[in-house]
Amino acid sequence: MRFLPTDEQLAFVRSLDALLSAADTPAVARAWAAGDAAPGRALWTRIADSGVPALAVPEAYEGLGTLPVELALAFVELGRHA
């Protein structure tokens, strides 16, 4: 049994990391807390466009139907940048 992420999973994590790094998520969170939701909404749009919300949705409902590990890897990356 393999317990390491696959190359595809690692590529997804790297792309999510790049997206979140470029967005400066701490600044986005501070702006939202100060009442400016525009940067947060823009970041959420980019996250949604990358398919992160569809990770948890089965293929039968037009999601990606991934394994729980892909969702966990995405959550780790999102949390690391938050």
C-alpha positions in Angstrom: 0.0 0.0 0.0 1.3 3.4 -1.0 1.0 6.2 1.6 2.7 9.0 -0.4 0.8 11.4 -2.7 0.9 10.6 -6.4 2.6 12.9 -8.9 -0.8 14.1 -10.0 -1.8 15.0 -6.4 1.5 16.8 -5.8 1.0 18.8 -9.0 -2.4 19.8 -7.8 -1.0 20.9 -4.4 1.7 22.9 -6.2 -0.8 24.6 -8.4 -3.0 25.5 -5.4 0.1 26.7 -3.5 1.0 29.0 -6.5 -2.5 30.3 -6.7 -2.7 31.1 -3.0 0.8 32.5 -2.8 0.1 34.9 -5.7 -3.1 36.0 -4.0 -1.4 36.9 -0.7 -4.1 35.2 1.3 -3.3 36.9 4.6 -3.8 40.3 3.0 -7.1 39.1 1.5 -8.2 37.9 4.9 -7.3 41.2 6.6 -9.1 43.2 3.9 -12.3 41.0 4.4 -12.0 41.5 8.2 -11.8 45.3 7.6 -15.0 45.2 5.5 -13.6 44.9 2.0 -14.9 41.6 0.6 -13.8 42.2 -3.0 -10.4 40.6 -2.7 -11.9 37.6 -0.9 -14.5 37.1 -3.5 -11.9 37.3 -6.3 -9.8 34.7 -4.5 -12.8 32.5 -3.9 -13.6 32.7 -7.7 -10.1 31.6 -8.5 -10.3 28.7 -6.0 -13.6 27.6 -7.4 -12.3 27.8 -11.0 -9.4 25.5 -9.9 -12.0 22.9 -8.9 -11.4 22.8 -5.2 -15.1 22.7 -4.2 -15.8 19.9 -6.7 -13.3 17.7 -4.9 -15.9 16.8 -2.3 -18.7 16.1 -4.8 -19.3 12.7 -6.3 -19.0 12.3 -10.1 -22.7 11.3 -10.2 -23.5 14.9 -9.2 -21.0 16.5 -11.6 -18.1 16.7 -9.1 -14.6 15.4 -9.4 -15.3 12.3 -7.4 -11.8 12.3 -5.9 -10.5 10.3 -3.0 -10.6 11.8 0.5 -6.8 12.2 0.3 -7.2 14.9 -2.5 -9.6 16.8 -0.3 -7.3 16.5 2.7 -4.3 17.8 0.6 -6.4 20.7 -0.5 -7.5 21.5 3.0 -3.9 21.4 4.3 -2.8 23.8 1.6 -5.8 26.2 2.2 -5.1 26.1 5.9 -1.4 26.7 5.5 -2.1 29.8 3.5 -4.8 31.1 5.8 
